[in-house]
Amino acid sequence: MNSDDLECFIHVASTGSISRSALALGREQSTVSRHIGRLEAESRAKLFHRSGRGVILTDAGRQLLESAGAVMASLAQTRRVMHSLSARGPTDFVVAAQPTIARTLFPPLSHSLTATYPSMHLRLVEGLGAGILDWLAAGEIDLAVLYRPVNGGSLQVEKVAREQVRLVVPASYRNIGDVFCVRNLGELPLILPSHPNGLRLLAQSLASQAGFSLNIVLECDGSTSLTKRLVEQNCGCTILPLASVSDGVAMGKLRTAVLTDPSVEREVVIATAQNRSRPSDFSQIMRTLRRIIAETVARGDWPGAELV
């Protein structure tokens, strides 16, 4: 006995006709008869008196109808509860991003997700690349938006944008124009993070390809805001995405130049851990995140970024 058997039984009992029930249910008459036959075999009782005008319930059928109605009502309530739980989305959801990306995406993402899932506990985490990869691997976060890691390990990544990386210098560096050749980076005092930060690896790769040595005067493993502050105070120069320093440029505290020969970009990806269970509505949340990224770039709120 299953819910399909009971559904057919209740429908036949209410219509008094197997043929009309089959038509209403969109099934073959033989299928409806088979459901009724299975119930009669299992209950070892005849449930309907059959005649040329249709069918009517036997005493056993009337007793089963009372119980079947209660069972189907309970199933309907269970389905409503399950639908309600799904509509509320996951109970908890954690999104991580690297600093520049977090500052750009977290406000609109927060507004959208909390409006869609008011009962969900949303946690937004800012972190550096290596830490975010560890959190993903440990299952401590559900998804991350970050610059494509050199070694993604068991991560599943989806490329969503690319972001221009620029030379960033103090406002006093008047001799720096709007563009700057990569091979001349070795002539500048640089502030860069230590290994294995992605920007440090990027700078070393550029130096290796162009055949020069980096002049690193200071290593800074703090936030992007700290590096920006050090450059503002004439401690050196750096390379950063335009979005991370656009406010300093607007206030006249910093200057930037487009790096050329070659142009320098980083890929922005959405990363998730493979082979881990996904919270409810995960696909919908991913679609929301992609939409937020597209809208942010289209509005010009993510300077130096373009959609892939």
C-alpha positions in Angstrom: 0.0 0.0 0.0 1.2 3.5 -0.9 -0.1 7.0 -1.2 -1.0 6.4 -4.9 -3.1 3.4 -3.9 -5.0 5.4 -1.3 -5.4 8.4 -3.7 -7.0 6.2 -6.3 -9.2 4.5 -3.7 -10.5 7.8 -2.3 -11.2 9.1 -5.8 -13.1 6.0 -6.9 -15.1 6.1 -3.6 -16.1 9.7 -4.2 -17.0 9.3 -7.9 -18.5 5.8 -7.8 -16.7 5.1 -11.1 -13.3 3.7 -12.0 -13.5 5.2 -15.5 -14.4 8.7 -14.3 -11.6 8.5 -11.7 -9.1 7.4 -14.3 -10.1 10.4 -16.5 -9.8 12.9 -13.7 -6.5 11.5 -12.5 -5.0 11.3 -16.0 -4.4 7.5 -15.7 -5.4 4.4 -17.5 -8.5 2.5 -16.2 -6.3 -0.6 -15.8 -3.9 1.4 -13.6 -6.7 2.6 -11.3 -8.1 -1.0 -11.1 -4.6 -2.3 -10.3 -4.3 0.2 -7.4 -7.7 -1.0 -6.0 -6.8 -4.6 -6.5 -3.5 -4.1 -4.6 -5.5 -2.6 -1.6 -8.0 -5.4 -1.7 -5.3 -8.0 -1.8 -3.4 -6.4 1.1 -6.5 -5.9 3.3 -7.9 -9.3 2.3 -11.3 -7.7 1.9 -13.6 -6.6 -0.9 -13.7 -2.8 -0.9 -16.3 -2.2 -3.7 -19.5 -3.8 -4.9 -19.3 -3.6 -8.7 -22.2 -3.2 -11.1 -23.0 -1.9 -14.5 -23.7 1.5 -13.1 -20.4 1.8 -11.3 -19.1 0.9 -7.8 -20.2 1.4 -4.2 -18.3 0.9 -1.0 -18.6 -2.3 1.0 -18.5 -2.1 4.8 -14.8 -2.8 4.7 -14.4 -0.1 2.1 -16.2 2.5 4.3 -13.9 1.6 7.2 -10.8 2.0 5.0 -12.1 5.3 3.5 -12.2 6.8 7.0 -8.6 5.8 7.7 -7.4 6.7 4.2 -8.8 10.2 4.5 -6.8 10.8 7.7 -3.6 9.4 6.1 -3.9 11.6 3.0 -4.7 14.7 5.1 -1.6 14.0 7.1 0.5 13.6 4.0 -0.9 16.8 2.6 0.1 18.7 5.8 3.6 17.1 5.6 4.0 18.4 2.1 2.9 21.9 3.1 5.4 21.9 5.9 8.2 20.7 3.6 7.3 23.4 1.0 7.3 26.0 3.8 10.8 24.9 5.0 12.1 25.0 1.4 10.6 28.5 0.9 12.5 29.7 3.9 15.8 28.6 2.5 18.7 27.3 4.6 18.8 27.9 8.3 22.4 29.2 8.1 24.5 30.3 5.2 28.1 31.5 5.1 29.7 33.5 2.3 33.4 34.4 2.3 35.3 36.8 0.1 38.7 38.5 -0.2 38.7 42.1 1.1 38.2 44.1 -2.1 35.5 41.7 -3.4 33.8 41.7 0.0 33.6 45.4 0.3 32.1 45.6 -3.2 29.7 42.7 -3.1 28.6 42.1 0.5 26.3 45.1 0.8 24.1 44.3 -2.2 24.3 40.6 -1.6 23.2 41.0 2.0 20.2 43.1 1.0 19.1 40.6 -1.6 19.5 37.4 0.5 17.9 38.7 3.6 14.9 40.0 1.6 14.5 36.6 0.0 15.2 34.5 3.1 14.2 36.5 6.1 14.5 33.5 8.5 18.0 32.6 7.3 21.0 33.4 9.5 23.5 34.9 7.0 27.2 35.2 7.9 29.6 37.2 5.7 33.3 36.5 6.3 36.2 38.5 5.0 39.5 36.7 4.6 42.7 36.3 2.7 42.9 33.7 -0.1 44.8 30.9 1.8 42.4 31.2 4.8 39.3 31.0 2.6 40.6 27.9 0.9 41.1 26.3 4.3 37.6 27.2 5.3 36.1 25.8 2.2 38.0 22.5 2.6 36.9 22.2 6.2 33.3 22.9 5.3 33.2 26.0 7.5 31.8 28.2 4.7 29.3 27.4 1.9 30.8 29.4 -0.9 33.5 32.0 -1.6 34.2 34.8 -4.1 37.9 35.2 -4.5 40.7 35.6 -7.0 41.4 32.3 -8.8 43.9 30.4 -6.6 47.0 28.9 -8.1 46.2 25.6 -6.5 42.4 25.1 -6.2 42.8 21.5 -4.9 39.4 19.9 -4.7 37.5 23.1 -5.2 34.9 23.7 -7.9 35.4 27.1 -9.4 33.3 29.2 -11.8 34.9 32.2 -13.4 32.6 35.2 -13.3 34.7 38.3 -13.9 38.2 39.6 -14.4 39.7 42.6 -12.6 42.5 44.9 -13.8 45.5 45.1 -11.4 47.2 48.6 -11.4 50.3 50.2 -10.1 49.4 52.2 -7.0 51.8 55.0 -5.9 51.6 58.0 -3.5 50.1 61.2 -4.8 53.6 62.8 -4.6 54.8 60.5 -7.5 54.1 63.1 -10.2 56.5 61.4 -12.7 54.2 58.4 -13.0 51.8 58.7 -16.0 48.5 56.9 -16.6 50.2 53.8 -18.0 53.3 52.0 -16.7 55.3 49.3 -18.4 55.7 46.2 -16.3 59.4 45.9 -16.9 59.9 49.2 -15.1 58.4 47.8 -11.8 61.9 46.9 -10.7 62.8 50.6 -10.4 60.1 51.3 -7.7 60.2 50.5 -4.0 57.4 48.0 -3.6 55.2 47.0 -0.7 53.9 43.5 -1.2 52.6 40.6 0.9 54.7 37.6 1.7 54.4 34.1 0.2 52.0 32.5 -0.8 49.8 35.6 -1.3 48.4 35.8 -4.8 49.6 39.3 -5.4 53.1 38.4 -4.4 53.1 35.4 -6.8 51.7 37.6 -9.5 54.4 40.2 -9.1 57.2 37.6 -9.1 55.7 36.0 -12.2 55.7 39.3 -14.0 59.3 40.0 -12.9 60.4 36.6 -14.0 58.8 36.9 -17.4 60.2 40.4 -18.0 63.7 39.6 -16.7 64.0 42.0 -13.7 64.2 41.7 -9.9 61.6 43.1 -7.6 62.7 45.9 -5.2 60.6 44.9 -2.1 61.2 47.4 0.6 58.4 46.2 2.9 56.3 43.1 3.3 52.8 43.6 4.5 50.5 40.7 5.3 47.7 42.9 6.7 44.5 44.0 5.0 44.3 45.9 1.7 43.4 49.0 3.7 46.7 48.8 5.6 48.7 48.4 2.4 46.9 51.4 1.0 47.6 53.5 4.1 51.3 52.6 3.9 51.4 53.8 0.2 49.5 57.0 1.1 52.2 57.7 3.7 55.0 57.4 1.2 56.3 54.0 2.5 56.5 52.6 -1.0 54.3 51.6 -4.0 52.2 48.5 -4.6 50.0 46.7 -7.1 46.3 46.4 -6.3 42.9 46.2 -8.1 41.5 49.7 -8.8 38.4 48.9 -6.7 40.5 48.7 -3.6 42.0 52.1 -3.9 39.4 54.1 -5.9 38.4 56.1 -2.8 42.0 57.1 -2.1 42.4 58.1 -5.8 39.2 60.2 -5.6 40.5 62.0 -2.5 43.9 62.8 -4.2 45.9 60.6 -1.7 46.9 58.0 -4.3 47.6 57.7 -8.0 47.3 54.7 -10.2 48.6 53.6 -13.6 47.5 50.9 -15.9 50.2 48.2 -16.2 51.1 47.4 -19.8 53.3 45.0 -21.8 51.6 42.8 -20.6 48.3 44.0 -19.2 47.8 42.6 -15.8 44.4 41.0 -14.7 43.2 38.6 -12.2 40.2 36.2 -12.5 37.4 36.4 -10.0 35.7 33.1 -9.3 32.9 31.6 -7.2 34.4 28.7 -5.4 32.6 25.8 -3.6 33.9 22.6 -2.1 33.3 19.4 -4.1 31.7 16.3 -2.7 30.0 18.2 0.2 26.3 18.4 0.9 24.6 21.6 -0.3 22.1 23.6 1.8 18.6 24.0 0.5 18.1 26.6 -2.3 21.9 26.6 -3.0 21.3 26.9 -6.7 19.0 29.9 -6.2 21.6 31.6 -4.0 24.2 31.0 -6.6 21.9 32.6 -9.2 21.4 35.5 -6.9 25.2 36.0 -6.4 25.8 35.9 -10.2 23.1 38.5 -10.7 24.6 40.8 -8.0 28.0 40.5 -9.6 26.6 41.4 -13.1 24.5 44.3 -11.7 27.5 45.7 -9.7 29.8 45.6 -12.7 27.1 47.1 -15.0 26.5 50.0 -12.6 30.2 50.8 -12.4 30.3 50.0 -8.7 33.2 47.6 -9.3 35.9 49.8 -10.9 38.3 48.0 -13.2 36.2 44.8 -13.4 34.4 43.3 -16.3 32.2 40.3 -16.7 33.6 37.1 -18.3 
